[in-house]
């Protein structure tokens, strides 16, 4: 029981600290450095990183088909 409470409190404190740290000058530099490191690794090892949109398209193919159909309809109506 003690382990569970400790894990929950630790997770909450870690999340709050991370959100605060991200807004500081040092945090911005740190996250930019980590992001550039990720980009370097992707380029070096030719990895593919899925964006949120690509993940949603894979997860909900019917929804993406409807969106594409609506976008085509909008383009058609804008031409008129």
C-alpha positions in Angstrom: 0.0 0.0 0.0 2.8 2.4 0.9 4.5 1.7 -2.4 1.3 2.6 -4.3 0.9 5.9 -2.5 4.6 6.8 -3.0 4.3 6.0 -6.7 1.3 8.3 -7.1 2.7 11.2 -5.2 6.0 10.8 -7.0 4.3 10.9 -10.4 2.3 14.0 -9.5 5.4 15.8 -8.2 7.4 14.8 -11.2 4.7 16.0 -13.6 4.4 19.3 -11.9 8.1 19.8 -11.8 8.4 19.0 -15.4 5.7 21.5 -16.4 7.4 24.2 -14.3 10.9 23.4 -15.6 9.7 23.5 -19.2 8.9 27.2 -18.8 12.2 28.3 -17.4 15.1 29.5 -19.6 17.2 26.4 -18.7 14.3 24.2 -19.4 13.7 25.7 -22.9 17.4 25.2 -23.7 17.3 21.6 -22.4 14.2 20.6 -24.3 15.6 22.2 -27.5 18.8 20.3 -27.0 16.9 17.0 -26.5 14.8 17.7 -29.6 17.9 18.4 -31.7 19.4 15.1 -30.4 16.2 13.2 -31.4 16.3 14.8 -34.9 20.0 13.8 -35.2 19.3 10.2 -34.3 16.4 10.0 -36.7 18.6 11.3 -39.5 21.6 9.2 -38.7 19.7 5.9 -38.4 17.0 6.7 -40.9 14.1 6.2 -38.5 10.6 7.2 -39.1 8.7 9.1 -36.4 5.0 9.1 -36.6 3.2 12.4 -36.0 0.0 12.6 -34.0 -1.9 12.9 -37.2 -0.4 9.8 -38.7 -1.2 7.8 -35.5 -4.8 9.0 -35.6 -5.1 8.1 -39.3 -3.8 4.6 -38.6 -6.1 4.2 -35.6 -9.3 5.6 -37.3 -9.1 5.0 -41.0 -12.8 5.6 -41.6 -12.6 9.0 -40.0 -9.6 10.0 -42.1 -11.5 8.9 -45.2 -14.4 11.1 -44.2 -12.1 14.0 -43.6 -10.5 13.6 -47.0 -13.9 13.4 -48.7 -15.1 16.6 -46.9 -11.9 18.5 -47.8 -12.4 17.5 -51.5 -16.0 18.7 -51.3 -14.9 22.0 -49.8 -12.3 22.5 -52.6 -15.0 21.8 -55.1 -17.4 24.3 -53.5 -14.7 27.0 -53.3 -14.1 26.8 -57.0 -17.7 27.6 -57.8 
